[in-house]
Amino acid sequence: MSLKNLNPQFGVLLLFILAAGVIRVVLGADASMSPIAMFSPLGAMALFGGSTFAKSWKAFVFPLLALFLSDLVLMQVFNKQYAQGLLYSGWYWTYLSFVLIVLVGQVMIKKIAVGNIVAASIVAAIVHWVVSDFGVWIAGGTDMTTMQPYTKNMAGFISCYAQAIPYMRFFLAGTLIYSAVFFGGLVLVQGKKLRTAQ
């Protein structure tokens, strides 16, 4: 395949998908489940997929595949105490949040620009926080202050979201920084391809 026929978006995404999974596993392998585990490339990958593969199944499959494979390693190798079957309780809420983040990328990053990427990253972090932590609350996740399941009332609901704020901040930081890498890498590849074709 010649350089002219390469799809730069596809190449950049494939290049980073392995790194995304490895980084997430490395950060999430600590059994204490500290907020730093959320500093991963997966939010950026979902935005990148949504932006660059706007009308393709690839926009959804690659981020969800990276999430699933890294979840599988984390739950079956490093954090078995949190596993319920292959994954963890309420996993589908997290996956729903990533589907929605892909849609955020499709809607908000029609043109690669710093403002678009920053705004989409903020929205992605909020979406992930709201959706995935609803799943934590509804599935009976552990309240870190009482070490008991969150109560199914407004106090438990508020406590769940409040305790998740540090995780949301790391998710936002990771999404911003890795988006700069993903989209910056794409711009560099496209520029190189254009120069080679001339």
N, C-alpha and C positions, 0 to 999 in steps of 0.2 A: 504494500500500500504506500503510495507516494505521500509526501508531506502535504500536497495540495488537497488530498482526499481525507486527511485526518480531521475529525471533529474535535476542536480544541476543548469544548465543554466536557465531552465524554472522556477525553484523555485526562483532564485535570481532576474530574470527579473520581475516576478509577485510581489515579495516583494517590489521592487523599483518603479514599475509603478505608484502605488498610491501616493507614496512620490513625484515622479517627477511631477505629475499633481498638487498636493497640493502646492509644492514649487513654481511652475511657477505661479499659481494663486495668491499666497501671494505676490510674487515679482512684478507681473504685475497688481495688483489691484490699484496701484497708478495712478490716471488719468493723471498725468503729463507725463507718458510713459518714465520715466528716463532710462538711459542705464542699471542700475542695474537689470531691469526686464529681461535682457538677461542672467543673471547669473542663468541659470536653468539646470536641469539634462537632458533635452531632446536631446541635441547633443550627450551626452555620451550614452544615451539609444539607439540612432540610431546606433552608432558605436558598442555598445555591441550586439545589435540585429543582425547586419550584421556579426559580428565576430563569434558569438556562434550559430546562426541559419542560417548558410551560404546558405543552400539549402532548406529553408522552408519559407512559407508565413508569419510565425511568425516574421521573421526579419523585415518585412515591417509593418505588422498590428499593433504590439504593440507600436512602436514609433509614428506612425500616429494616432492611437487611443488616446494616451496620449495627443498629440498635439491638436487633434480635441476637446476632452472633455474640456481641459483647455482653448482653444480658445473660446469655446461656453460659458463657465462660465464668462470669462473675457469680452466678447463682449455683452452678454445679461444681466449681473448683474452689473459689475463694470465700464465698459467703453462703455456704450451704444452710446455715442456721436461719436465713431469711427466705429460703426457697419453699415454694408450695408447688410441687410438680416440677416442671422444667423451669418456670420463672418465679414470680413473686405475686403475692396477693394484689389484685387490682391492676395488673400489668396493662390491661387493655385501655385504661384511662391515659397512661403514659403514651401508648402508641397512638391513641386518638389525638393527643396534644401534638405529636409530630406530624400527623396527617394535616392538622390545622396549620402548623408552621410552614409546611410545603405550600399550602394555599396562600399564606401570608407572603411568601416569596413570589408566588405567581402574580399577586395583586399589587404588591408594593415595590417590587424591584423589576420593573419593566425596562429600566435603563440603569446600567451600572454607574452609580453616583454615590459619593460618600453619604450625603443626606438621606438617600433612599435606604442605604444599607444600615445606617445607624437607627433610623426610625423603625425599619422592619425588625431589627435585632431587639429593640425595646419591646415592640408588640409581641415578638416571639417569646421573650422571657415572661411576659405577663400571661400569655396564653398557656405556656407550659406550667406556670405557677398555679393558675386558676384551675385548669383541667386536671393535671396530674395530682395535685394536692386534694382536690375534691375526691379523687379516687382513693388517696391515702385515708382520708376521713371516713368515707363511706365503707371502705373495706376493713375498717377497724385497726388502722395503723397504731403504732405505739406512741403515746404521749411521752415525750422525753423528760417531762417534769415529774410525772407520776409513775412512769414505766408501766402504765396500764393502757389498754386500748382507749382511743379518744371516745369521749361520751357522745352519744347521738343526740346532742342538743346544741343550741347556739354557742354555749361556752366551749364545747369541744370543737365545734366548727371554727370558731375564731382562734382558738389555741393552735389548731392544726396549721392554719394559714400563717399565723404569727411566727411559729417555730420554723416554717419553711422559708422565711424571708432570706436568711443567709444563703440557703441553697439557690434561691432565685437570683441573688446577686452574683454568685459564681457562675450560674448558667448564663446570665447576661454578659459578664466579662468574657467568658469563653466564646460565646456567640459573636461578640464584637471582634475579638482578636482573630479568631479563626476565619471569620468572614473576610477580614482584611487579607488573610493568606489566600483563601479560596478565590475570591474575586480578583485580588491583585495578581495571583498566579494566572488566572484566565486572561486578564488584560495583557500580561507579559507574553503568554503563548500566542494570543491573537496578533499582537504586534510583531512577534518573530515570524509568524506564518505570513503575515502581510509583506514584511521586508523580504522574505525568501521568495515569494511569488513575483516580486517586482523585477 
